[in-house]
């Protein structure tokens, strides 16, 4: 794993949480993005080399809505950048970790992502992400 890429935080309402985190971090949200396949709206902040990703459900039945219903707002996942996501997924599977998706899927922020089941990672939802290369 190359570095801690971002921390994902589940929030109920981006219109309230974006200004809150802008105040907290003293830095403006630089990007918002909706990921329809995940039923989520995201907002990104830079904190040095790492980012904060706020996640709001775009749908009352979305995974983030369900998460907040169960656990409330708060840290949802931590994401590590990897150089080769398929190789890393194969390595982790061999080590006994349970992957939540068998193939990398398209996530926010131009990334391929894969999540590990929290039951194999001490309750922490871990995301692997790899920057997608733009074909020219
Ligand atoms: Zn994430």
Backbone and ligand atoms as CSV (ligand in chain L), in Angstrom:
chain,resi,resn,atom,element,x,y,z
A,1,UNK,N,N,0.847,-1.183,0.000
A,1,UNK,CA,C,0.000,0.000,0.000
A,1,UNK,C,C,0.889,1.242,0.000
A,2,UNK,N,N,0.547,2.193,-0.840
A,2,UNK,CA,C,1.427,3.343,-1.037
A,2,UNK,C,C,1.272,4.391,0.058
A,3,UNK,N,N,0.018,4.712,0.380
A,3,UNK,CA,C,-0.208,5.724,1.419
A,3,UNK,C,C,-1.681,5.731,1.790
A,4,UNK,N,N,-1.968,6.405,2.904
A,4,UNK,CA,C,-3.362,6.645,3.260
A,4,UNK,C,C,-3.861,7.718,2.288
A,5,UNK,N,N,-4.797,7.346,1.427
A,5,UNK,CA,C,-5.244,8.269,0.373
A,5,UNK,C,C,-6.328,9.212,0.880
A,6,UNK,N,N,-7.322,8.638,1.561
A,6,UNK,CA,C,-8.353,9.492,2.148
A,6,UNK,C,C,-9.085,8.771,3.271
A,7,UNK,N,N,-9.829,9.554,4.036
A,7,UNK,CA,C,-10.722,9.018,5.047
A,7,UNK,C,C,-12.130,9.389,4.614
A,8,UNK,N,N,-13.016,8.405,4.590
A,8,UNK,CA,C,-14.404,8.644,4.187
A,8,UNK,C,C,-15.276,8.836,5.415
A,9,UNK,N,N,-16.061,9.896,5.420
A,9,UNK,CA,C,-16.914,10.221,6.562
A,9,UNK,C,C,-18.371,10.276,6.094
A,10,UNK,N,N,-19.218,9.496,6.744
A,10,UNK,CA,C,-20.641,9.472,6.390
A,10,UNK,C,C,-21.344,10.648,7.049
A,11,UNK,N,N,-22.064,11.426,6.251
A,11,UNK,CA,C,-22.820,12.568,6.780
A,11,UNK,C,C,-24.253,12.510,6.260
A,12,UNK,N,N,-25.134,13.137,7.020
A,12,UNK,CA,C,-26.544,13.135,6.618
A,12,UNK,C,C,-26.798,14.134,5.499
A,13,UNK,N,N,-26.099,15.271,5.561
A,13,UNK,CA,C,-26.459,16.377,4.703
A,13,UNK,C,C,-25.215,17.167,4.299
A,14,UNK,N,N,-24.841,17.040,3.037
A,14,UNK,CA,C,-23.636,17.741,2.569
A,14,UNK,C,C,-23.773,19.254,2.667
A,15,UNK,N,N,-24.983,19.776,2.487
A,15,UNK,CA,C,-25.119,21.235,2.513
A,15,UNK,C,C,-24.786,21.783,3.905
A,16,UNK,N,N,-24.939,20.959,4.938
A,16,UNK,CA,C,-24.545,21.383,6.286
A,16,UNK,C,C,-23.086,21.017,6.556
A,17,UNK,N,N,-22.654,19.855,6.078
A,17,UNK,CA,C,-21.331,19.345,6.444
A,17,UNK,C,C,-20.192,19.963,5.643
A,18,UNK,N,N,-20.453,20.371,4.394
A,18,UNK,CA,C,-19.372,20.989,3.619
A,18,UNK,C,C,-18.883,22.274,4.293
A,19,UNK,N,N,-19.786,23.220,4.634
A,19,UNK,CA,C,-19.293,24.415,5.335
A,19,UNK,C,C,-18.656,24.109,6.694
A,20,UNK,N,N,-19.176,23.075,7.373
A,20,UNK,CA,C,-18.589,22.686,8.655
A,20,UNK,C,C,-17.142,22.235,8.484
A,21,UNK,N,N,-16.892,21.373,7.493
A,21,UNK,CA,C,-15.531,20.876,7.281
A,21,UNK,C,C,-14.629,21.955,6.676
A,22,UNK,N,N,-15.222,22.895,5.919
A,22,UNK,CA,C,-14.413,24.011,5.418
A,22,UNK,C,C,-13.900,24.838,6.590
A,23,UNK,N,N,-14.769,25.018,7.587
A,23,UNK,CA,C,-14.370,25.753,8.785
A,23,UNK,C,C,-13.347,24.964,9.586
A,24,UNK,N,N,-13.634,23.676,9.782
A,24,UNK,CA,C,-12.757,22.815,10.570
A,24,UNK,C,C,-11.353,22.746,9.965
A,25,UNK,N,N,-11.288,22.506,8.662
A,25,UNK,CA,C,-9.998,22.283,8.003
A,25,UNK,C,C,-9.361,23.584,7.525
A,26,UNK,N,N,-10.140,24.652,7.554
A,26,UNK,CA,C,-9.697,25.931,7.005
A,26,UNK,C,C,-9.236,25.766,5.566
A,27,UNK,N,N,-10.012,25.041,4.810
A,27,UNK,CA,C,-9.690,24.778,3.414
A,27,UNK,C,C,-10.998,24.490,2.682
A,28,UNK,N,N,-11.107,25.017,1.462
A,28,UNK,CA,C,-12.371,24.901,0.743
A,28,UNK,C,C,-12.527,23.518,0.112
A,29,UNK,N,N,-13.767,23.057,0.082
A,29,UNK,CA,C,-14.093,21.862,-0.666
A,29,UNK,C,C,-13.690,22.111,-2.117
A,30,UNK,N,N,-12.890,21.216,-2.697
A,30,UNK,CA,C,-12.410,21.479,-4.066
A,30,UNK,C,C,-13.134,20.669,-5.117
A,31,UNK,N,N,-13.970,19.731,-4.676
A,31,UNK,CA,C,-14.660,18.913,-5.678
A,31,UNK,C,C,-15.871,18.237,-5.059
A,32,UNK,N,N,-16.970,18.198,-5.803
A,32,UNK,CA,C,-18.099,17.363,-5.408
A,32,UNK,C,C,-18.388,16.442,-6.581
A,33,UNK,N,N,-18.871,15.268,-6.259
A,33,UNK,CA,C,-19.109,14.287,-7.313
A,33,UNK,C,C,-20.181,13.321,-6.848
A,34,UNK,N,N,-21.094,12.960,-7.754
A,34,UNK,CA,C,-22.088,11.935,-7.433
A,34,UNK,C,C,-21.676,10.639,-8.102
A,35,UNK,N,N,-21.779,9.549,-7.337
A,35,UNK,CA,C,-21.496,8.234,-7.913
A,35,UNK,C,C,-22.812,7.469,-7.882
A,36,UNK,N,N,-23.468,7.419,-9.038
A,36,UNK,CA,C,-24.822,6.868,-9.059
A,36,UNK,C,C,-24.869,5.393,-8.712
A,37,UNK,N,N,-23.863,4.638,-9.170
A,37,UNK,CA,C,-23.861,3.197,-8.888
A,37,UNK,C,C,-23.790,2.929,-7.387
A,38,UNK,N,N,-23.201,3.868,-6.626
A,38,UNK,CA,C,-23.075,3.689,-5.179
A,38,UNK,C,C,-24.143,4.482,-4.420
A,39,UNK,N,N,-24.982,5.190,-5.137
A,39,UNK,CA,C,-26.021,6.028,-4.540
A,39,UNK,C,C,-25.448,6.977,-3.502
A,40,UNK,N,N,-24.414,7.695,-3.929
A,40,UNK,CA,C,-23.731,8.544,-2.975
A,40,UNK,C,C,-23.297,9.863,-3.630
A,41,UNK,N,N,-23.397,10.938,-2.862
A,41,UNK,CA,C,-22.837,12.226,-3.262
A,41,UNK,C,C,-21.611,12.459,-2.407
A,42,UNK,N,N,-20.529,12.905,-3.020
A,42,UNK,CA,C,-19.286,13.052,-2.281
A,42,UNK,C,C,-18.790,14.494,-2.361
A,43,UNK,N,N,-18.014,14.890,-1.368
A,43,UNK,CA,C,-17.346,16.196,-1.370
A,43,UNK,C,C,-15.939,15.978,-0.834
A,44,UNK,N,N,-14.961,16.573,-1.516
A,44,UNK,CA,C,-13.556,16.315,-1.175
A,44,UNK,C,C,-12.838,17.550,-0.637
A,45,UNK,N,N,-11.952,17.294,0.324
A,45,UNK,CA,C,-11.100,18.325,0.908
A,45,UNK,C,C,-9.676,17.799,0.909
A,46,UNK,N,N,-8.714,18.703,0.701
A,46,UNK,CA,C,-7.311,18.301,0.791
A,46,UNK,C,C,-6.786,18.645,2.169
A,47,UNK,N,N,-6.063,17.698,2.757
A,47,UNK,CA,C,-5.345,17.975,3.999
A,47,UNK,C,C,-3.935,17.450,3.778
A,48,UNK,N,N,-3.083,18.317,3.266
A,48,UNK,CA,C,-1.737,17.886,2.901
A,48,UNK,C,C,-1.826,16.871,1.783
A,49,UNK,N,N,-1.221,15.729,2.009
A,49,UNK,CA,C,-1.144,14.695,0.991
A,49,UNK,C,C,-2.363,13.764,1.025
A,50,UNK,N,N,-3.216,13.966,2.010
A,50,UNK,CA,C,-4.348,13.071,2.220
A,50,UNK,C,C,-5.641,13.866,2.030
A,51,UNK,N,N,-6.723,13.166,1.768
A,51,UNK,CA,C,-7.991,13.843,1.547
A,51,UNK,C,C,-9.040,13.390,2.558
A,52,UNK,N,N,-10.028,14.234,2.708
A,52,UNK,CA,C,-11.232,13.861,3.440
A,52,UNK,C,C,-12.344,13.762,2.407
A,53,UNK,N,N,-13.076,12.661,2.444
A,53,UNK,CA,C,-14.196,12.455,1.522
A,53,UNK,C,C,-15.471,12.387,2.347
A,54,UNK,N,N,-16.342,13.376,2.163
A,54,UNK,CA,C,-17.641,13.314,2.833
A,54,UNK,C,C,-18.604,12.534,1.947
A,55,UNK,N,N,-19.394,11.679,2.562
A,55,UNK,CA,C,-20.322,10.823,1.819
A,55,UNK,C,C,-21.740,11.047,2.308
A,56,UNK,N,N,-22.614,11.418,1.388
A,56,UNK,CA,C,-24.024,11.616,1.698
A,56,UNK,C,C,-24.812,10.675,0.803
A,57,UNK,N,N,-25.795,10.023,1.352
A,57,UNK,CA,C,-26.601,9.125,0.531
A,57,UNK,C,C,-27.466,9.935,-0.427
A,58,UNK,N,N,-27.529,9.492,-1.668
A,58,UNK,CA,C,-28.398,10.190,-2.623
A,58,UNK,C,C,-29.770,9.527,-2.672
A,59,UNK,N,N,-29.957,8.537,-1.805
A,59,UNK,CA,C,-31.155,7.706,-1.863
A,59,UNK,C,C,-31.416,7.176,-0.453
A,60,UNK,N,N,-32.674,7.144,-0.053
A,60,UNK,CA,C,-32.978,6.719,1.322
A,60,UNK,C,C,-32.598,5.256,1.578
A,61,UNK,N,N,-32.422,4.476,0.501
A,61,UNK,CA,C,-32.031,3.072,0.687
A,61,UNK,C,C,-30.560,2.814,0.404
A,62,UNK,N,N,-29.797,3.878,0.161
A,62,UNK,CA,C,-28.390,3.700,-0.190
A,62,UNK,C,C,-27.574,3.150,0.983
A,63,UNK,N,N,-26.366,2.675,0.674
A,63,UNK,CA,C,-25.521,2.083,1.726
A,63,UNK,C,C,-25.167,3.095,2.813
A,64,UNK,N,N,-24.980,4.350,2.416
A,64,UNK,CA,C,-24.626,5.363,3.419
A,64,UNK,C,C,-25.832,5.667,4.308
A,65,UNK,N,N,-27.021,5.726,3.699
A,65,UNK,CA,C,-28.235,5.941,4.507
A,65,UNK,C,C,-28.385,4.822,5.528
A,66,UNK,N,N,-28.145,3.587,5.082
A,66,UNK,CA,C,-28.276,2.447,5.994
A,66,UNK,C,C,-27.211,2.485,7.080
A,67,UNK,N,N,-26.016,2.878,6.696
A,67,UNK,CA,C,-24.921,2.968,7.664
A,67,UNK,C,C,-25.266,3.979,8.757
A,68,UNK,N,N,-25.743,5.166,8.342
A,68,UNK,CA,C,-26.069,6.215,9.315
A,68,UNK,C,C,-27.232,5.785,10.207
A,69,UNK,N,N,-28.183,5.085,9.614
A,69,UNK,CA,C,-29.308,4.575,10.395
A,69,UNK,C,C,-28.814,3.667,11.527
A,70,UNK,N,N,-27.840,2.824,11.202
A,70,UNK,CA,C,-27.321,1.856,12.180
A,70,UNK,C,C,-26.323,2.481,13.146
A,71,UNK,N,N,-25.383,3.254,12.620
A,71,UNK,CA,C,-24.255,3.693,13.448
A,71,UNK,C,C,-24.171,5.185,13.658
A,72,UNK,N,N,-24.975,5.940,12.944
A,72,UNK,CA,C,-24.875,7.391,13.039
A,72,UNK,C,C,-23.794,7.933,12.114
A,73,UNK,N,N,-23.684,9.251,12.091
A,73,UNK,CA,C,-22.665,9.867,11.253
A,73,UNK,C,C,-21.289,9.556,11.831
A,74,UNK,N,N,-20.282,9.618,10.982
A,74,UNK,CA,C,-18.928,9.417,11.485
A,74,UNK,C,C,-18.034,8.756,10.455
A,75,UNK,N,N,-16.856,8.334,10.919
A,75,UNK,CA,C,-15.881,7.730,10.004
A,75,UNK,C,C,-16.463,6.448,9.423
A,76,UNK,N,N,-16.466,6.384,8.105
A,76,UNK,CA,C,-17.074,5.261,7.403
A,76,UNK,C,C,-16.016,4.298,6.864
A,77,UNK,N,N,-14.959,4.817,6.294
A,77,UNK,CA,C,-13.897,3.944,5.790
A,77,UNK,C,C,-12.578,4.692,5.709
A,78,UNK,N,N,-11.492,3.911,5.613
A,78,UNK,CA,C,-10.200,4.511,5.305
A,78,UNK,C,C,-9.710,3.883,4.008
A,79,UNK,N,N,-9.068,4.716,3.190
A,79,UNK,CA,C,-8.695,4.267,1.847
A,79,UNK,C,C,-7.189,4.357,1.649
A,80,UNK,N,N,-6.633,3.258,1.165
A,80,UNK,CA,C,-5.205,3.215,0.865
A,80,UNK,C,C,-5.005,3.182,-0.639
A,81,UNK,N,N,-4.064,3.992,-1.083
A,81,UNK,CA,C,-3.729,3.970,-2.498
A,81,UNK,C,C,-2.796,2.802,-2.783
A,82,UNK,N,N,-3.058,2.109,-3.861
A,82,UNK,CA,C,-2.193,0.998,-4.274
A,82,UNK,C,C,-1.781,1.225,-5.724
A,83,UNK,N,N,-0.659,0.621,-6.098
A,83,UNK,CA,C,-0.156,0.804,-7.459
A,83,UNK,C,C,-0.880,-0.114,-8.433
A,84,UNK,N,N,-1.201,-1.318,-7.967
A,84,UNK,CA,C,-1.833,-2.306,-8.842
A,84,UNK,C,C,-2.950,-2.983,-8.055
A,85,UNK,N,N,-4.161,-2.499,-8.252
A,85,UNK,CA,C,-5.266,-2.936,-7.383
A,85,UNK,C,C,-5.560,-4.424,-7.536
A,86,UNK,N,N,-5.457,-4.954,-8.756
A,86,UNK,CA,C,-5.758,-6.381,-8.930
A,86,UNK,C,C,-4.734,-7.251,-8.212
A,87,UNK,N,N,-3.475,-6.850,-8.285
A,87,UNK,CA,C,-2.418,-7.602,-7.602
A,87,UNK,C,C,-2.623,-7.535,-6.093
A,88,UNK,N,N,-2.987,-6.356,-5.601
A,88,UNK,CA,C,-3.185,-6.181,-4.158
A,88,UNK,C,C,-4.411,-6.970,-3.682
A,89,UNK,N,N,-5.463,-6.991,-4.499
A,89,UNK,CA,C,-6.659,-7.765,-4.146
A,89,UNK,C,C,-6.308,-9.255,-4.059
A,90,UNK,N,N,-5.516,-9.734,-5.013
A,90,UNK,CA,C,-5.125,-11.151,-5.019
A,90,UNK,C,C,-4.273,-11.461,-3.785
A,91,UNK,N,N,-3.347,-10.549,-3.462
A,91,UNK,CA,C,-2.483,-10.753,-2.298
A,91,UNK,C,C,-3.311,-10.826,-1.014
A,92,UNK,N,N,-4.255,-9.886,-0.855
A,92,UNK,CA,C,-5.043,-9.832,0.374
A,92,UNK,C,C,-5.961,-11.048,0.496
A,93,UNK,N,N,-6.480,-11.491,-0.636
A,93,UNK,CA,C,-7.341,-12.668,-0.615
A,93,UNK,C,C,-6.541,-13.892,-0.168
A,94,UNK,N,N,-5.330,-14.004,-0.676
A,94,UNK,CA,C,-4.448,-15.103,-0.268
A,94,UNK,C,C,-4.149,-15.039,1.227
A,95,UNK,N,N,-4.078,-13.829,1.756
A,95,UNK,CA,C,-3.809,-13.646,3.185
A,95,UNK,C,C,-5.048,-13.864,4.049
A,96,UNK,N,N,-6.185,-14.128,3.412
A,96,UNK,CA,C,-7.387,-14.454,4.178
A,96,UNK,C,C,-8.372,-13.319,4.385
A,97,UNK,N,N,-8.111,-12.179,3.767
A,97,UNK,CA,C,-9.071,-11.080,3.886
A,97,UNK,C,C,-10.232,-11.313,2.922
A,98,UNK,N,N,-11.405,-10.833,3.321
A,98,UNK,CA,C,-12.589,-11.016,2.480
A,98,UNK,C,C,-12.844,-9.724,1.698
A,99,UNK,N,N,-12.884,-9.859,0.384
A,99,UNK,CA,C,-13.140,-8.699,-0.475
A,99,UNK,C,C,-14.640,-8.549,-0.679
A,100,UNK,N,N,-15.106,-7.307,-0.685
A,100,UNK,CA,C,-16.538,-7.074,-0.880
A,100,UNK,C,C,-16.919,-7.017,-2.355
A,101,UNK,N,N,-15.945,-6.814,-3.215
A,101,UNK,CA,C,-16.222,-6.963,-4.641
A,101,UNK,C,C,-15.093,-7.755,-5.298
A,102,UNK,N,N,-15.481,-8.589,-6.250
A,102,UNK,CA,C,-14.500,-9.494,-6.849
A,102,UNK,C,C,-13.624,-8.806,-7.878
A,103,UNK,N,N,-14.212,-7.773,-8.503
A,103,UNK,CA,C,-13.436,-7.011,-9.481
A,103,UNK,C,C,-13.393,-5.565,-9.014
A,104,UNK,N,N,-12.324,-4.839,-9.364
A,104,UNK,CA,C,-12.297,-3.418,-9.024
A,104,UNK,C,C,-13.487,-2.723,-9.671
A,105,UNK,N,N,-14.078,-1.770,-8.947
A,105,UNK,CA,C,-15.177,-1.032,-9.561
A,105,UNK,C,C,-14.844,0.449,-9.595
A,106,UNK,N,N,-15.604,1.178,-10.405
A,106,UNK,CA,C,-15.328,2.588,-10.549
A,106,UNK,C,C,-15.880,3.355,-9.364
A,107,UNK,N,N,-14.995,4.106,-8.694
A,107,UNK,CA,C,-15.426,4.898,-7.554
A,107,UNK,C,C,-15.348,6.381,-7.884
A,108,UNK,N,N,-15.500,7.211,-6.865
A,108,UNK,CA,C,-15.382,8.651,-7.061
A,108,UNK,C,C,-13.922,9.011,-7.314
A,109,UNK,N,N,-13.697,10.238,-7.791
A,109,UNK,CA,C,-12.356,10.797,-7.879
A,109,UNK,C,C,-11.476,10.045,-8.878
A,110,UNK,N,N,-12.112,9.536,-9.948
A,110,UNK,CA,C,-11.352,8.884,-11.017
A,110,UNK,C,C,-10.520,7.701,-10.518
A,111,UNK,N,N,-11.161,6.850,-9.710
A,111,UNK,CA,C,-10.403,5.755,-9.128
A,111,UNK,C,C,-11.087,4.410,-9.338
A,112,UNK,N,N,-10.269,3.386,-9.412
A,112,UNK,CA,C,-10.776,2.024,-9.298
A,112,UNK,C,C,-10.694,1.667,-7.824
A,113,UNK,N,N,-11.750,1.059,-7.302
A,113,UNK,CA,C,-11.776,0.790,-5.864
A,113,UNK,C,C,-12.212,-0.640,-5.577
A,114,UNK,N,N,-11.825,-1.104,-4.391
A,114,UNK,CA,C,-12.300,-2.382,-3.876
A,114,UNK,C,C,-12.361,-2.251,-2.356
A,115,UNK,N,N,-13.395,-2.805,-1.749
A,115,UNK,CA,C,-13.533,-2.731,-0.297
A,115,UNK,C,C,-13.277,-4.096,0.334
A,116,UNK,N,N,-12.719,-4.075,1.538
A,116,UNK,CA,C,-12.500,-5.306,2.304
A,116,UNK,C,C,-13.575,-5.410,3.374
A,117,UNK,N,N,-14.041,-6.604,3.610
A,117,UNK,CA,C,-15.085,-6.790,4.629
A,117,UNK,C,C,-14.540,-6.442,6.009
A,118,UNK,N,N,-15.258,-5.584,6.753
A,118,UNK,CA,C,-14.751,-5.163,8.076
A,118,UNK,C,C,-14.582,-6.315,9.072
A,119,UNK,N,N,-15.258,-7.432,8.835
A,119,UNK,CA,C,-15.121,-8.547,9.782
A,119,UNK,C,C,-13.713,-9.137,9.758
A,120,UNK,N,N,-12.969,-8.895,8.665
A,120,UNK,CA,C,-11.598,-9.416,8.599
A,120,UNK,C,C,-10.556,-8.336,8.864
A,121,UNK,N,N,-11.010,-7.118,9.195
A,121,UNK,CA,C,-10.066,-6.012,9.406
A,121,UNK,C,C,-10.365,-5.259,10.709
A,122,UNK,N,N,-10.683,-6.022,11.757
A,122,UNK,CA,C,-10.940,-5.416,13.072
A,122,UNK,C,C,-12.039,-4.357,13.030
A,123,UNK,N,N,-13.025,-4.580,12.176
A,123,UNK,CA,C,-14.165,-3.668,12.168
A,123,UNK,C,C,-13.983,-2.415,11.337
A,124,UNK,N,N,-12.827,-2.308,10.663
A,124,UNK,CA,C,-12.578,-1.112,9.850
A,124,UNK,C,C,-12.894,-1.425,8.386
A,125,UNK,N,N,-13.763,-0.632,7.791
A,125,UNK,CA,C,-14.011,-0.786,6.364
A,125,UNK,C,C,-12.828,-0.171,5.621
A,126,UNK,N,N,-12.107,-1.017,4.889
A,126,UNK,CA,C,-10.894,-0.578,4.191
A,126,UNK,C,C,-11.168,-0.538,2.690
A,127,UNK,N,N,-10.789,0.567,2.085
A,127,UNK,CA,C,-10.907,0.711,0.633
A,127,UNK,C,C,-9.516,0.702,0.024
A,128,UNK,N,N,-9.363,-0.035,-1.048
A,128,UNK,CA,C,-8.148,0.067,-1.854
A,128,UNK,C,C,-8.499,0.947,-3.040
A,129,UNK,N,N,-7.624,1.835,-3.412
A,129,UNK,CA,C,-7.916,2.624,-4.613
A,129,UNK,C,C,-6.679,2.810,-5.457
A,130,UNK,N,N,-6.947,2.833,-6.734
A,130,UNK,CA,C,-5.887,3.032,-7.715
A,130,UNK,C,C,-6.344,4.079,-8.708
A,131,UNK,N,N,-5.507,5.049,-8.935
A,131,UNK,CA,C,-5.821,6.105,-9.896
A,131,UNK,C,C,-6.053,5.462,-11.270
A,132,UNK,N,N,-7.137,5.871,-11.940
A,132,UNK,CA,C,-7.358,5.345,-13.284
A,132,UNK,C,C,-6.505,6.119,-14.260
A,133,UNK,N,N,-5.876,5.370,-15.123
A,133,UNK,CA,C,-5.061,6.050,-16.128
A,133,UNK,C,C,-5.963,6.508,-17.262
A,134,UNK,N,N,-5.754,7.724,-17.672
A,134,UNK,CA,C,-6.568,8.261,-18.764
A,134,UNK,C,C,-5.906,7.848,-20.088
A,135,UNK,N,N,-6.684,7.159,-20.903
A,135,UNK,CA,C,-6.169,6.739,-22.217
A,135,UNK,C,C,-6.259,7.925,-23.164
A,136,UNK,N,N,-5.182,8.208,-23.833
A,136,UNK,CA,C,-5.209,9.344,-24.775
A,136,UNK,C,C,-5.193,8.803,-26.216
L,1,ZN,ZN,ZN,-13.501,6.388,-0.315
